[in-house]
Amino acid sequence: MCGIIGYIGRSEATGILIKGLKDLEYRGYDSGGIAVLNKNKLNVIKAKGEIRFLEEKLNGKTLYGSLGIGHTRWATHGKANEVNAHPHCSRHFAVVHNGIIENYKEIKESLSMNGIAFESETDTEVVPKLLELNYNGDVLEAIRKTVKLLEGSYALGIVCTDDENTLYCTKKGSPLIIGIGSEENFIASDINPLLHYTKNAVYLEDYETAKITSDEVTVYDRNFAETEKEIKTIQLNKSAADKGDFPHFMLKEIYEEPKVVKNTLNAVTTEGEVIFGNMPFTAEDFKALSRIYIVGCGSAYHVGLIAKYNFEKVAKIPAFAEYAGEFRYAEPVIDENCLVIIISQSGETADSLAALKQAREMGAKTISIVNVPESSIAKMSHYNILTLAGAEIAVATTKAFSCQLAALNMLCLYIARRREACTEVFSEIAVNMSHLLPKKIEKVLGKEDELKALSKTIKDMDKCFFLGRNVDFGVSLEGALKLKEISYIDCVGYPASELKHGTISLIEKDTVCFGLISNKELLPKTVSNLIEVIARGAKVIVFAPESLKADLPQFETVITYPDSIPFLTPSIEVIPLQLLAYHVANERGLPIDKPRNLAKSVTVE
Ligand code: M6R
C-alpha cells in the first residue's frame, strides 16, 4: 500500500520520480507528491488522485534538483486529499512513507503538548517532526533516535535540507529496494521503477538504514553499524511493465496466462514427475502431517479454497482454507505436524505475512507460493515455490492466480506421493494433463468475442450471483470478486446449495445467476439449484466443460471450455470469468487496471 521512490544522481530528479510513481501507482492512487532539494531548499508539489493529476499540476515544469523523493498514496489515516498527500515535511526534512505508524497518536499527543503543530491527519507526519526534534546536524543519528520510537511498519525515504548529496532510507515490515546505477542511485517500493535504469539492486532488510549518494551506498544494521550487502541482479524483464498493444494491463495479463502457467509448471516438473529442489521436508515429515492450512487474502484465499478439495481427495489429508486476517486472530491449534501454506502474489500482504509469522512461531512447517522472489513472505517461509507470472500490474489478479493454482496443484501431487496417498500413475497423468493447460487456456482466449458479446447484454445489471458446488464454489468466489472489484456490480459467490437458506429472497425478475458446473457427478445437483432460481425469474448463464454441454439442454446460454480432469478443471474454468469481468467493466467505461479504493499490494492490516 503506497509506493515510494527516491533518486540521487546527476539528472533532474523530477521526471525520474514521476515516471517511477507511475510504475508504482498500482500500490495506491489516492494522491501523489514529490519533494526535490535544490540549493538547500525543498520544493514540494502534491495533487489529489492519480499521478497524471500531479503531472498536470507540474504542467511541464521541473522542480530543479538531482535529489528527490516521491509518493503515491493509498489512504489509511486521513482523507484522500492534498494536505494528507506525502511528502510530509518539517523545517529540515521531507519524508515519504509506506506502512502504518501504529503509535502515531501517542507521539502526536506528546509532540503537540510540546507546541509542535501538525498540518495533516496522517500517521506519517510524526516522522519528519520527530526527525527535526532529534536533529543536531547528524541525519543518521536523527533517524536512529526516531525509528526507535516508531511502532508499526514503515519504509521511509528521507531527504534533509542540509545534505544536498544524500538520500536516506530505512525500513521495517514494508518493502524497500535500492537500485544501483552508474553515478546515480534509486530507492523504490518494488523493482518495476528501477528496471528503466538498472538491473542491480540491494534488498534492504527490516531495521536496516541506508545512506545513499550518487556514487555510494552505505547500509547500517539495526545497531547502526555498517554492514555489507550483496548486490543482486534483478531477473525481471523491463517489458513486463509495458501494456504493449493491449488497452489495459488486465487484458494483457490474461493473454499471458498460457505462457506463464507453462513456465510455472515447467519449473517444478520433469518427465511426468513433480520436483521441488531443496525441499527441507522429508517424506516422513509429510506422512506425519495431521492437517494443512492454506492461507491467503482475496483471490489468493480462493486459490487455497479450490486446492483444499484436491488436498483432501488426492493427498488424503484434512485441509482448511483460511483468510489470513482471520487465521491470525482465531488462535488456531498449530504444532509441528501442521503444514501452513501461504499464498501471495506480492509476498508482502500484511495479514498473510503476520499469519506466516504466527505459524512459524507456533512450530508449523511453512511453505509459501509467491510471485516476488525477494519478498518478505518468500524469505520468511521454510520453503518458497516461485510462481513465474512475471510482474502483474493490474490490481485485479489474473495470471498470478492461475500460476498459484498450478503450483499448488503440483505441491498437492508432491505431498500425495510422499504420503503414498495417490498412485504414481495418477500423479503422472495429472502432471501430463497439467502440461496441456496452456493450450486449453489459449482455446478459452479464442472465445473472447463470445464473452464480449455476453458482457454487452449484462453490463447494466446491478447485482448477480455466482453459484457452484465444491471446487466450483471456490471458482464462484473468484468469478464474483473479479467482476465486482472492477465493474462495481454487487456480485456474490455462493455454494449452489446454500441460496435457498436465505439469499434466494434476493432473486427477482432478470437477476443474473452464473452457474458453474465443472463436474458430471455434481451436475444434477447444481442444475436443480439453477432451476430453482429460474423459477423465481432469474436469468441463468452456465459455464461448463464442452463434454457436459449436451447434459444442459434446459439452459439458453452455456459457455463452454475445454475438458480436463477434475483435479485441473478450475484452472480452465476461471479464464472465461476473468474475460467476462474485463469486458463488463470495459463496457461500463471504468478504470479497469486501477479500480476505485483499491491497491495491488495490501501492506496494512
Ligand atoms: O499479493 P497478494 O496475493 O497477497 O494479494 C492478495 C489480495 O489482495 C489479492 O488477491 C486481491 O484480492 C486481488 N485484488 C484480487 O483480484
Boltz pocket constraint, residues with backbone or C-beta under 6 A from the ligand:
constraints:
  - pocket:
      binder: B
      contacts: [[A, 297], [A, 298], [A, 299], [A, 300], [A, 343], [A, 344], [A, 345], [A, 346], [A, 347], [A, 348], [A, 349], [A, 352], [A, 395], [A, 396], [A, 397], [A, 398], [A, 481], [A, 482], [A, 485], [A, 599], [A, 600], [A, 601], [A, 602]]
      max_distance: 6.0
